[in-house]
Amino acid sequence: MSIMNWHLGIDIGGTFTDVVAHDGTTGQSRTAKVWSVKDDPRATVSTALEALDLETADVRMLTFGTTIVTNAIIQGQPGRVALLTTAGYGDVLDIARQSRRVLYNLAALPREPAPVPRELRFEIDARMRPDGSIATALDADQVRDILRSLDGTADSIAVSLLHAYANGEHERSVGELCREFFSHVSLSHQVWPQLKEYERTLATVLNASVMPMVANYVATLDEFLPPDLRLELFHSAGGMMTPEAAVSLPLSLALSGPAAGVEAARQVARDVEAPLAISIDMGGTTTDVCLIVDGEPEVRDQAQVGPWTVNLQMLAVHSIGAGGGSLVRHGSAGMQVGPESAGADPGPACYGRGGSRPTLTDAAVILGYLQPSTHTDGSIRIDRELAERAFEGIARQLDTPMPRVARGVVRVANANMARALRRITVDRGVDTRDCTLIAFGGAGPMYAAELARDVGIGTVLVPRDSSLLSAIGCLTAAPSYTRQRTVRLAGTDWSADAFKRVCTEIADEARESLLHGRSGNPEVSVEYIAFMRYLGQSYAIEIPCMPESRADELQGSFWRRHRELYGYHTDEPWEVQSLRVAAKIDPENPEFGRPGASGTAPEPIEAVSCIFAEGPADTPVYARDDLGPARTMEGPLVVVDRTSTTVVPPGCRLGTTPHGHLRIEVRETP
Amino acid sequence: MSERPDVFTVEVIRQALASIAEEMSLVVMRAARSPLLREAGDHSSALTSADGGVIAQGRDIPIHLGVMGFAAREFLKVVGKERLAPGDIWYLNLPEVGGNHLPDVKAVRPVFHEGELLAFAVSLAHWEDIGGATPGSYTAHATDVWQDGFRIPPTRFFAGDEPIEESLNLLLANIRTRDVIRGDMFAQAAATRVADTRLQTLFETHGPETFKAAVEKLNELTEEQTREAIRDLPDGVYEGEDHMDDIGPDGEHVAIRVKVTIDGDAATFDFSASGDAVEAPVNATPSLAATAAGFFIKAISKHEIFHADGFFRAVKVITRPGSVLSPPYSYPVVLGNHETSQRCVDAIMRAMVHCVPDAVTAGGSGSASVLIFSGQWPDGRWWSFYEAHGGGEGGRVDRDGWSATRVNLANVMNTPAEMVEAQYPIVVSKQALRDGSGGRGRHRGGNGVVRIYEMLGGDTKFAAMLDRCKVPPYGLLGGESGAPYELRRVSTDGTEEVIEGRGHYRLGKGEKIILSTGGGGGYGEAGDG
């Protein structure tokens, strides 16, 4: 028996758990897809290990992506939180930003109710000024009285005081008092140290609300796993964190699934050295897209988590309601595909699980892209007759042959996705046509080539094991921790010392969180981003920098980037509004996923008839495992593996990269 | 003429048009110079067909709903097709040429394909200054439109995509923050340029005839969606009215009256009985009355209605020339945009409660309650802080009104207190719900908001632009009114006085302003409890 050296990446979803294992000694890898066991991480890990034919003793390290935080927030079942605010601000969660979610619906609730009821909100006499000086001192006795009065009515405490991003001293003192009474305390300057009282308070409260649950989850795993097995969790900003860090900032686990997919796509973009790439992860209900510039995904600090717009550091994943299960309707709004979805249950009609309404996937079956015979994952059966039956009504209503209807449905779905691609690129001043499309998820590789052609993109990549990509992301990611703080340093009276001091402070905090619970003394690399703007603007642009950066260097970079983005710059006064620091440890398995070379010409496993934009065509179907590098083939053709289907339309050319990714060169329709 | 496009092509073209309109808005946000556009997002983009009817709108600002189509159509009438050329960009803001108020300036670009005019790209942006009597161009006591600001009749500022410097200079010489506005004008121009490029691809992909046929189909779909919504409303004639606050101490209350006729699948909103135009900035324009009607139908419809001109094939909106909703060209209009327009929606609600009592909402926070603080830093630089507020929503048949929210045509966010304190010499000592301000009823109105501003610097100029201080948000079907808006000034010795909601003031160091926004009206009679 070899020395235990397996590293597992596990992506636990609501329905399926994907797992990828890599043996650091032999370079061998194994993958599996198993059913998730609800609310029981131990059982899920056991099932996954069984499917991989491994035991806990074989495993050196385990990295988790998990949806527990998102699900708890969406389902509204997290714990009860008591909130302490500065006097005069107890209603901050009610007032929010005063805007409503839906514009044209009088009946709709304007917003979600405040997540803390009034009887659990307390105002205390402690106030900072925006420069971090104390306006009103803290009264510790007042805080103790409040905490005593709580007496079991709350599970955790959130503390959010005015201007705490500028000086966390009051919050830290209150936090210490709280810990005499409560084990779960969330302080706003530690959750999101930035200016905007509502956003910071909301993030702090949501963080507090999931603390008990995540602590419990981690404890359950800890008990079950051998003590020398290292456990890591995948966070929303695209990296790994220790269980200890996750317990104190559990909100950062929200959206870890989509982030893990993008992390793997980032690796693909680096493999092929694509300076601009878009990851497109198309599942049953939604499609997530993210822009990757120079091998780094865009990061933002706002995300939708269930009903809440939450501020936290996360990858800038834009989500739209289009997926394989998107329902096709023809009515007063013309022809619509999505955002309503048949979901996982009953799913598309062709799955034969009780769905009768037509979906995008049913259209793919009618067009021949998805074949009953070649879909090799035994868990799902494809029934062409059911797909056709679902489309009968619309075909009759439109008096149009069914294949033409199905083609139209694909065109409409692509138009919807094209809009999302344009939005994320135009927003960053990038030309969509300069990007490489990296397609994955169950449905992504099926439509990507045609979508690319619609928006003028020349190259599509379908990563190896594309349907397990989130799990691969867990495996290849680096341990990292990202922290952003409002600093407001004006260029007019610039102090190099002050800049260096805050850079170092934030870096120390990030490093501390990164190393929290980590043994040894790993080498940490630190990246600094200054958010710069002209005074009076509140929209800042990202400028990479160093603690030693001089004012003239910062100004030069700022002017250059401002010109690139907006076409001009001025010599008006500027400021560094906030600083983002990312601390990272180099990953251990950057080379995962290289296939063995196969020089032989592959044989198709069957020939089918598919219908493309150009019309019907005889189309060979290949098994993905049979495709080796350095061989190109002309479309039309279809490539299948266990869980996904890649469609290469006529006029496009398919190749395989040295890393084992499929590469489709897209050409305009003649 | 090519064959009629299939339903799929229509939807593909609709998505592409929506995508282009969205891109225009993103370009404005990225390229604009003023924070009002870049952060508050006070701008809209639209594409119209060659006749000026809207076919796609990006970035939804309900107030601009009816404005974009009016602007393009009236522009076309005034300028005439023969004077249009590719690459030219025209700007306009006249209230009488499809406008709303002077700060909202529209850039209009005709889009040609092989010599044929096929579309217009329209970019509307709120300019942070448009000249006039006061900085920021919000003058509470304006008695004519020249005090409101500089009037721009349809004028070319770009020819063949190159700026016409003489014309630009004339315009910018009348603006306080000329560099900022120049940047914003270029941003608007860039948005229309992007639209032109992307439309050309669309024309080439589908062919101009298919494009035109698809646009007509879009309008037909929109018309049918609208008619479907109107068919759900019982036939009849319904009247309602509401009032603006008086236009100065002891002045009159301006009446907004509507007669809504539902006849099968067509609706008419006749505002003719509204009061006469007044020498105060609360006059509105016909495009805003149309916006109010459009908002109402969309907001009670059970299904989506596209933003396209086909809507107005099923809905007719009438205003009487000389009235407060169609004033003579010399009358000031700056507050009509977000105060009087909201009162039009209120009048419609009060009419339609007799038609669809379960669908309407009682009166809510119908004033944007714009407050502008400005002053000078010790080093002489000027600062200026502008914000708007929400309040209580009215009750509904099935629920209480929400607290602290924007309603109907308004949806701009507030400014975080931390941002106010960090950027201006002002302390926000409190922001809280205004308990008890919602009107009682079977379902009560939501509560307004209290915000207290304390001046840290000496001599702060303060302009207030409130409505609903005297005429409170109404209850419906026996529900009580919400508390009216209220503005108080607290001097350094602690004495408090209520001050006029529309006025200009100077505040000394240590003085406070307390804004209390209105509560929502109740719905139905309150029970015994």
Interface residues (C-beta under 8 A of the other chain):
Chain A: A87 G88 Y89 G90 D91 V92 D94 I95 A96 R97 Q98 S99 R100 L103 Y104 N105 L106 A107 L109 P110 R111 R129 P130 L162 H163 Y165 L195 K196 E197 Y198 E199 H330 S332 A333 G334 M335 Q336 L398 T400 R404 R407 G408 V409 R411 V412 A415 N416 A418 R419 R422 R423 V426 D427 G429 R488 G536 Q537 S538 Y539 L565 Y566 G567 Y568 T570
Chain B: D6 V7 F8 T9 V10 E11 V12 R14 Q15 A16 A18 S19 E22 E23 L26 V27 R30 A31 P35 R38 E39 D60 P62 D179 G183 F186 A190 K217 L218 L221 E224 Q225 E228 F295 K298 A299 I300 S301 H303 E304 I305 F306 A359 V360 T361 H389 G390 E393 R396 D398 R399 W402 S403 A404 T405 R406 V407 N411 V412 M413 N414 P416 A417 E418 M419 E421 A422 Q423 S429 K430 Q431 A432 L433 V449 I452
